[in-house]
Amino acid sequence: MNCWMWKFLCLLTLCSYLYADEVNCECFNPKDHSSLSAERGPGYYLSGDLLLFVADEGGIGMATTGVPTSRATPSITSGKVLYPKVKIKPGFKVDAGWVSCHDGWDVFGQYMWFQSNQRRHTVESNEMVALFNPEPQTSYMTFVDSVEGRWFITSNTVDVGVGRKYWNSPYLSMRPHLGLKGAWQLQKLKVQYLHTNSTIESNIKMWQNFWGVGPQFGLQGTFYWTNVYSAYGNFSLSALWSRFHNEYKNQTRAANSNDEFTWNGLTDSEFYNVSPVMSIALGLRYDTWSTNRDYHFLVQGGWELQEWWSQNNFNTIYNNGVQGDLSFQGFTLKVRCDF
C-alpha cells in the first residue's frame, strides 16, 4: 500500500478517536440544567427591573439658527435645530407569572413606569427662527433672540399574555409569547420665546393625552455557553388602537412686563389611530438553582429600545399635528426569583 494511503488511514483513525472521546466526555448541558423546572412542576415567579433610560421624540425642535433676516446677508454660519436636552432618567418594571403544568405554558403580566423632564434655554447673538410660530397673524417666520423649552412625558405600560419556552438545541432556547399591550401617556411641551429686539414675549403650551390597547407578539431567545451564563435577545411588536387628545395655547405680551397675555391661538383636537410599537433587548444573564431545587434565581443586564411610531401629534397653527417617533432606550437590570 502506498505511503500516502497509510498516512491517510492513520489520520482518519486519530480523528475518529478524538471525535469519540469528545462525544463520550461529560460536558455541561444547559438543557438538562433548565429542565429542573419541569421536575418541579407548576410554579410562580416575580421580577423587578431598574431602568436607566433616555427619552427622545421627533418634531419637538423649538428653534433653528443659521437663517438670515434677509437674502441680502452675504454669509452665514452653519446653523442647528435646538431640542430640549436629553437626560438619563430612572424607571422601573415589575413582572409576575405562573408556569403551568399544561405543557409548560406560562401566564405573565408586566407593568412599566417611566418619566422624563427635559429643558433647554438658549440665547443667541445671531438670528434664530421660531419653529412653533408665536405670531401666526403677522408672519409665518418669526425671528427670536432667546428660547426656553420644557418637554415632559409620563409613560405607563401594561403587558399580559401567555408564552412557552422550548429548546432548539442543548444550548439554544426560544420562548414565543402573545397577548395584549395597553398604554397611557401624558406629554407636555412648553416653549417661551423672546422676539428680536426683546419687545415681545410669547408662550406656547401643548398637551397630549394618549391611551391605546392592542395585540402583541414577541420572541425571546437565550444562548448558553455555560450552565449559568448566557446571552439573551428579545423582540416584540404591538399594534395599539389609540386615542389622541391634543390641546394648543399661544399667548403674547410685552416683554418684561406684567401685562395680560393676548391670545394668538387656541385649538383642541381628538382622533383615533393605530400606533405600532416595537421593543428590542440584548444583554447578558446569570441564573442558577438552589441546592434543593426549590428556587431559581436570575440576574441580567443589557440594553433595551422601545420605538413608538408617529407618537408626536402636538397641534400647531399651520398643520394638524407635527409627526415624530417616540423612543425610550438605555440600560436595564433585572432580578428574578422562581418559587
TAKA-V590167 format. One record per residue. RES is the residue in one letter. SS is DSSP state (A for helix, B for strand, O for the rest). PHI is phi in degrees with one decimal (NA if undefined). OMEGA is omega in whole degrees, -180 to 180 (NA if undefined). Layout:
# TAKA-V590167
RES_SS_PHI_OMEGA + RES_SS_PHI_OMEGA
This chain:
# TAKA-V590167
M_O_NA_-177 + N_O_-64.8_-177 + C_A_-62.9_-177 + W_A_-65.9_177 + M_A_-70.9_175 + W_A_-60.5_180 + K_A_-62.8_180 + F_A_-64.6_180 + L_A_-66.3_178 + C_A_-62.7_179 + L_A_-65.0_179 + L_A_-63.7_179 + T_A_-63.9_180 + L_A_-63.5_180 + C_A_-64.9_179 + S_A_-64.5_179 + Y_A_-64.2_180 + L_A_-64.6_179 + Y_A_-64.2_179 + A_A_-64.0_178 + D_A_-63.8_179 + E_A_-68.4_-180 + V_A_-66.3_-175 + N_A_-84.7_-178 + C_O_-70.5_-179 + E_O_-98.3_177 + C_O_-94.3_-177 + F_O_-69.3_177 + N_O_-135.2_-178 + P_A_-57.5_-180 + K_A_-62.5_176 + D_A_-64.8_179 + H_A_-61.1_-177 + S_A_-75.5_179 + S_O_-71.5_175 + L_A_-59.0_178 + S_A_-63.6_177 + A_A_-68.2_178 + E_A_-66.2_-180 + R_A_-73.5_-177 + G_O_85.6_-178 + P_O_-60.1_179 + G_B_-163.2_-178 + Y_B_-118.9_174 + Y_B_-146.7_175 + L_B_-133.0_177 + S_B_-149.1_176 + G_B_-138.4_-180 + D_B_-122.5_168 + L_B_-96.3_-179 + L_B_-108.9_170 + L_B_-122.2_-170 + F_B_-112.8_165 + V_B_-116.1_177 + A_B_-107.7_-180 + D_B_-146.9_-179 + E_B_-146.2_177 + G_O_-77.4_176 + G_O_87.0_179 + I_O_-113.2_171 + G_O_-62.8_-172 + M_O_-94.5_-177 + A_B_-158.8_177 + T_B_-136.3_175 + T_B_-100.4_179 + G_O_83.5_179 + V_O_-118.8_-179 + P_O_-75.8_178 + T_O_-71.8_178 + S_O_-153.1_179 + R_O_-72.8_-180 + A_O_-76.7_180 + T_O_-61.7_-173 + P_O_-66.9_-178 + S_O_-153.6_178 + I_O_-135.6_175 + T_O_-87.5_179 + S_O_-65.5_-177 + G_O_-98.2_179 + K_O_-150.3_176 + V_B_-90.5_-176 + L_B_-97.8_177 + Y_O_-112.8_168 + P_O_-58.0_-175 + K_O_-70.4_-180 + V_O_-76.5_179 + K_O_-133.8_175 + I_B_-80.5_-179 + K_B_-130.7_179 + P_B_-85.2_174 + G_B_-152.4_-180 + F_B_-154.1_170 + K_B_-129.6_170 + V_B_-130.6_-178 + D_B_-127.7_172 + A_B_-143.9_-179 + G_B_-159.3_179 + W_B_-137.3_176 + V_B_-93.2_-173 + S_O_-87.2_175 + C_O_-89.0_180 + H_O_-87.8_177 + D_O_62.6_176 + G_O_76.9_178 + W_B_-70.1_179 + D_B_-122.3_176 + V_B_-115.1_-174 + F_B_-136.9_173 + G_B_-145.8_-177 + Q_B_-141.1_175 + Y_B_-124.1_178 + M_B_-125.7_176 + W_B_-129.1_177 + F_B_-150.9_-179 + Q_B_-140.3_180 + S_B_-140.2_179 + N_B_-134.0_-174 + Q_B_-120.3_-175 + R_B_-139.2_173 + R_B_-153.4_175 + H_B_-127.5_-176 + T_B_-133.0_173 + V_B_-119.1_-177 + E_B_-118.5_173 + S_B_-76.1_175 + N_B_-83.8_-177 + E_B_-72.3_171 + M_B_-123.6_177 + V_B_-108.3_177 + A_B_-71.1_180 + L_O_-86.5_167 + F_O_-106.2_-169 + N_O_-62.5_-180 + P_O_-82.3_-179 + E_O_-132.5_-177 + P_O_-66.7_-178 + Q_O_-75.4_-173 + T_O_-108.4_-174 + S_O_-160.1_174 + Y_O_-76.5_-180 + M_O_-109.4_-179 + T_O_-120.5_177 + F_B_-88.5_-177 + V_B_-132.8_178 + D_B_-93.5_-179 + S_B_-146.0_179 + V_B_-143.6_174 + E_B_-133.4_-177 + G_B_-134.9_176 + R_B_-133.7_175 + W_B_-121.5_-176 + F_B_-127.0_177 + I_B_-144.4_170 + T_B_-122.1_-177 + S_B_-123.8_175 + N_B_-124.8_-178 + T_B_-137.1_176 + V_B_-126.4_176 + D_B_-122.6_175 + V_B_-135.9_179 + G_B_172.0_179 + V_B_-130.7_179 + G_B_-155.1_178 + R_B_-150.0_177 + K_B_-92.9_175 + Y_B_-141.5_-174 + W_B_-109.9_173 + N_B_-81.2_179 + S_B_-157.3_179 + P_O_-60.9_-175 + Y_O_-119.8_-176 + L_B_-131.9_177 + S_B_-120.6_177 + M_B_-129.5_177 + R_B_-136.6_172 + P_B_-73.8_179 + H_B_-148.7_177 + L_B_-147.8_-178 + G_B_173.4_-179 + L_B_-126.0_173 + K_B_-119.6_174 + G_B_-126.6_-178 + A_B_-150.3_171 + W_B_-143.0_-174 + Q_B_-138.5_172 + L_B_-127.0_176 + Q_B_-122.8_175 + K_B_-133.9_175 + L_B_-129.8_180 + K_B_-120.6_-178 + V_B_-127.8_178 + Q_B_-120.1_179 + Y_B_-114.1_168 + L_B_-114.1_-170 + H_B_-70.5_179 + T_A_-55.0_-176 + N_A_71.5_173 + S_A_55.0_-180 + T_O_-103.3_-175 + I_B_-132.6_175 + E_B_-112.8_-178 + S_B_-122.6_175 + N_B_-122.2_177 + I_B_-121.7_-179 + K_B_-126.8_180 + M_B_-132.1_177 + W_B_-126.2_173 + Q_B_-140.9_173 + N_B_-104.4_-175 + F_B_-135.6_164 + W_B_-142.4_-180 + G_B_-159.3_177 + V_B_-148.8_-179 + G_B_-177.8_-178 + P_B_-73.0_179 + Q_B_-140.0_174 + F_B_-131.2_-180 + G_B_-153.2_179 + L_B_-143.1_177 + Q_B_-116.7_-180 + G_B_-120.7_179 + T_B_-135.4_176 + F_B_-115.7_-179 + Y_B_-95.5_169 + W_O_-117.0_163 + T_O_-137.5_-179 + N_O_-77.7_177 + V_O_-127.6_-178 + Y_B_-106.9_-178 + S_B_-156.2_173 + A_B_-116.4_-178 + Y_B_-125.2_174 + G_B_-145.3_-177 + N_B_-122.2_177 + F_B_-146.3_175 + S_B_-148.1_-180 + L_B_-138.5_-178 + S_B_-131.2_174 + A_B_-132.0_-173 + L_B_-101.4_169 + W_B_-76.5_-162 + S_B_-126.0_174 + R_B_-120.0_176 + F_B_-113.5_173 + H_B_-124.9_-175 + N_B_-121.5_176 + E_B_-130.1_-178 + Y_B_-139.3_177 + K_B_-131.7_-178 + N_B_-136.7_-178 + Q_B_-135.5_176 + T_B_-136.6_174 + R_B_-160.6_177 + A_B_-63.9_-176 + A_O_-64.7_177 + N_O_54.7_180 + S_O_-135.6_177 + N_O_-106.9_-180 + D_O_-66.7_175 + E_O_-70.9_177 + F_O_-72.3_174 + T_B_-101.7_-179 + W_B_-74.5_174 + N_B_-112.0_-180 + G_B_-170.5_178 + L_B_-153.3_-178 + T_B_-130.3_179 + D_B_-146.0_-179 + S_B_-139.6_177 + E_B_-146.9_180 + F_B_-154.8_180 + Y_B_-117.4_-177 + N_B_-158.2_173 + V_B_-98.5_-177 + S_B_-111.0_175 + P_B_-76.0_178 + V_B_-133.8_178 + M_B_-122.7_178 + S_B_-131.0_179 + I_B_-133.4_178 + A_B_-142.9_177 + L_B_-139.9_178 + G_B_179.3_-178 + L_B_-116.7_-173 + R_B_-139.3_171 + Y_B_-127.9_176 + D_B_-143.0_-176 + T_B_-154.3_178 + W_B_-108.9_173 + S_O_-71.6_-176 + T_O_-59.4_-179 + N_O_-87.8_176 + R_O_63.3_178 + D_O_-90.8_-175 + Y_O_-132.0_177 + H_B_-125.1_-178 + F_B_-120.6_-178 + L_B_-142.3_172 + V_B_-132.8_179 + Q_B_-145.2_177 + G_B_-144.4_-179 + G_B_-177.8_-177 + W_B_-108.9_179 + E_B_-135.5_177 + L_B_-129.1_171 + Q_B_-122.1_-178 + E_B_-118.1_179 + W_B_-110.4_-175 + W_B_-74.6_175 + S_B_50.7_-177 + Q_B_-84.1_178 + N_B_-84.2_176 + N_O_-131.5_178 + F_O_-58.0_177 + N_O_-70.8_169 + T_O_-134.2_-177 + I_O_-72.3_-169 + Y_O_-99.0_175 + N_O_-151.0_-178 + N_O_-89.9_179 + G_O_100.6_176 + V_O_-107.3_-174 + Q_O_-66.5_176 + G_B_-170.1_179 + D_B_-85.7_177 + L_B_-106.2_179 + S_B_-136.8_168 + F_B_-119.3_178 + Q_B_-155.7_179 + G_B_155.8_-174 + F_B_-92.2_176 + T_B_-127.8_176 + L_B_-126.8_-176 + K_B_-113.7_171 + V_B_-127.0_-176 + R_B_-135.2_177 + C_B_-133.1_173 + D_B_-103.4_-178 + F_O_-145.2_NA
